[in-house]
Amino acid sequence: MVNTIKVVSLNLWGGKLLDEAIAYIKEQDPDILLLQEVYSTEDKTMDKRYGSLETLTAALAQYTHRYAPAFSAGYLDGKVKAGNATFSKFPISANEVTFFDVPYAENWEGANPPGDFRTVPRNMQHTVVTHPELGDIDVLNVHGIWDFRGRDTERRLAMTRMIVKEGADRPNVIIAGDFNMDSDTQAIKTIADRYTPVFPHLITSYNVRRKQDSVFVALAVDKMFISKSFKVIKAECPDVDISDHRPLVAVFQFSAVT
């Protein structure tokens, strides 16, 4: 028996276009949704985007979800957390978070100097979802280490080794997110040597209406990889105005476990 699964990954841009993003997610109706730059707060007096997780949870009531905050924002009096979120139509049996090299920060005060995000805590959210025909799928939701250029650094090389190790010896793996780096690097090749790149020829994953950075706007920083148990039957990075990034939309085929 052959089945399909639909996956969407999106950097939410801190919910600046939250309503548009939610409408698009509902239209796509993915089985698994991986989000980065997701704010969360219990303070209902704050701007709506700071409660993106709460709004998403209410709007996507048919999903279960897990949240992996990377820091609480000291520049917002510590009331807001930011991180990755994974939503699934299938039951979630496990959720673990690994920080690449900068640990979770309580009351992180923001980039210092402004525009230098090298010290922002970044993590990998490892969620196990249980598909009724395939069994467990290990979903790795990545927000990668930032630097001024999208090239190899020792930190990024270590990051991708951690990602590969996390998925090792697991038969059904989906890796996706904002890697903050170019595809033509040794760090990314470390992953591509072991997993199938879903978007190997993507030129950019930015929404140029919102992104003006001359270095990163020409890079496909958002990426998706799959284990050999999946086959790509559809892969799109549509130019839609729902974030400063474009979404990655993919449909995979797999053979059910008998």
N, C-alpha and C positions, 0 to 999 in steps of 0.2 A: 504494500500500500504506500502511495506517494502523497506527501503532504507539503504544505507551504506555511511559511511564517513571515510576517511583515515586521520590519524593524525601522524605527525612526530615531535619529540622533540629532540633537540641536543644542548649540550654545544659546541659552535664553537671553543673554545680554542683560542680566539683572532685571528682567521683566519690563523693560522699557516699552516693548510692544506686546504686552502680555495678552490683551484681548485678541489681537490678530494671531498671535501664536496659538492660543487655545482653539480658535476657530479652525486654523489649519490642521492642528492635531486631530480634532474631531473629524474633519473631512477625510484625513488619511486613515484614521481608525487603525493604528498599528497594534500588533499583538504585544510588542515590547517597545518602550519609549525610554531613551537615555537622554537626560538633560544635564547641562552644566551651567554654572553661574545662576543658581537658583537661590533666591533669598527666602528667608522664613522669619516670621515674627508673630508673637502673640498679642502685640500692641495694635489694636484695630484703629487707633487714631493716626497711624502712620500712612504714608502714601501706599496705594494699592500694590505697587510693584514689590515693596518690601515684604509683603505677605504672599508672594508668588506661589509658594508651596501650598499654602492653605487654600488659595483660589483654585489652583490646579486640582487639588484633592477633591474639592467640591464639584468642579466641572467634569472631572473624569471619574465619576463614582463607580464605574464598572471595573476599575483597575484597583489592584493592590499596589502599594508603593513602599519604598524605603528611601531614607534620606541620609546623606553622608556629608555633613557640614565640615568645611575646612577651617573656618574661623568665625568668630563673632566680631562685629564691626565696632571698634572703639570709637570711630568717628561718628557713629550713630548711637552713642551711649551704651553700647553693648547689647542693645535690644534686638539686633538683627543678626542672623547667621547667614552664611553663604556657602554653597557647596553643590554637590551632585545629587541628582534624584533619579531613581529608576522606577518606572511604572510597568506593570505587567498584568495582562488578562489572565495569566496562569498563576497558580499559587506560588508564593515565595517561601522557600524553606530555609534560606540562610542569607545573611548579609554581613559582610566584613569590610572594613576600611583599612587601607594601607597608605601611609603618607610616604612620599618619595624621599625627601630629605629634610624638609622643614616641617616640624610637627604642628598639630592643631594649635591655633593661637587664640587665646581669650583676649578680647578687646584689642584686636589688631588695628593699628592707627592709620593704615593706608600707606600708599606708595611714598617712599622718602628716598630721594627727591621725587616730586610728582612725575608720573610716567615711567618710573622704574619699578617694575613688578617682579623683580627677580627673587625677592624674599617672601612673596605671597605663598602661604602653605598650599600645596597641591596634592591631590590624592587620587587613588584608584578605588572605586567602589566595586566590590565583587559580590554580585547577587546571584543566587541559585534559584532558578524558576523551574517548576516541574510541569512539563508538557504531557498531556494525556497519552500521546502516542510515542513520543521520542524519549521521554524520561527527563532527567535533569539536564538543564542548559546552564552553563556557567557564563554569566554576562558580566564583562568588565567595562565599567563606565569610567573613562579617563579624562581628567583635566590636567594637561601636561605642564611641565616647567617652562616658564617664560624667560626669554632673553631678548636682547635688542635685535638679534638676527635669528633667522630660522635654521641655523646650521648646527652641526654637531658640537656638543660640549661634553665634558666628562660627566656632568650631572645628567644630561639627557641620555647618554649612553648607559649610565647606571639605571636610569628610569626604565628604559625599554628592556633591559635585562630583567628587571623586577617584574615587568608585565609578562614576559615570556615564561618566567618561572612560575608565576601565579596560575597560568593556564596549563602548565605541564601535566601530562598524564590524564587529562580530562578529555573525553571524546567529543563533546559538543560545546564549542566555545564561540562566543561572539564578543569581539573587542571593538569599542567605538568611543568617539569623543573628540574633544578639541585637544590636539597634541601640541599645539603652539609651535610647530616646526615644519620644515619642508619635507617632502617625500624623498627627495634625492639626497639622503643622508645615510650614514652607516647605522645610526640609531634606529631609523625606521626599517632599514633592510634587515636588522636583527629580528624584527617581528615578521616581516614579509618572507623570510627564509623558512618560517615555521607555520605561518597562517596565510590564507589566500587574501590578498588585498581586493576589496570589493570595488574600489574606485581608483584603479592604477593609473589612469590617464587624466585625472581631474586637474584642471589648471588653477582654479581658485575656488575656495569655499566661502568667500566673503560676499556680503551684500554691499556692492560698491556705492549704493545710495547713502549708506550709513558709515562706511569705512573709508577713510582717506589716507591711512598710513601707506606710504609709498613702498615700504619693504613687505609688509605682511599682506597687503591687498592682492599681491600677485602670487600668493601661496595657497595651496590646498591644505590648510592646517587641520581641518576636520577629516577624520579617517575612520575606516571600518575594516575589520579583518574577521575572517571566519575559519573555523577548523574544516578539515577535509570531509566531514560528515554532511556539510551543507554544499549546495550548488546555487550559484547566483542565477536567478531568472529575470531579475529586474533591478536596476540601480540608477537612481536619479538624484541630482543635486539641483533642484529647481530654483530659479531666480525669483523668489517670493520675498515680500517685504514684511518679515515677521521678527527680525533680529538684525544685528550687524553681521551675523553669519547666515549662510544658507543651510537648510536642513539636508541631511543625508537620508534618503528613503530607499530601502532595499527589500526585495522579496526573495526568500531562499526556499529551495526545495530540499526535502530530506526523505529518506525512507524510514517508515515507522518501524519501531522495534516489535518483533513478532514473538 
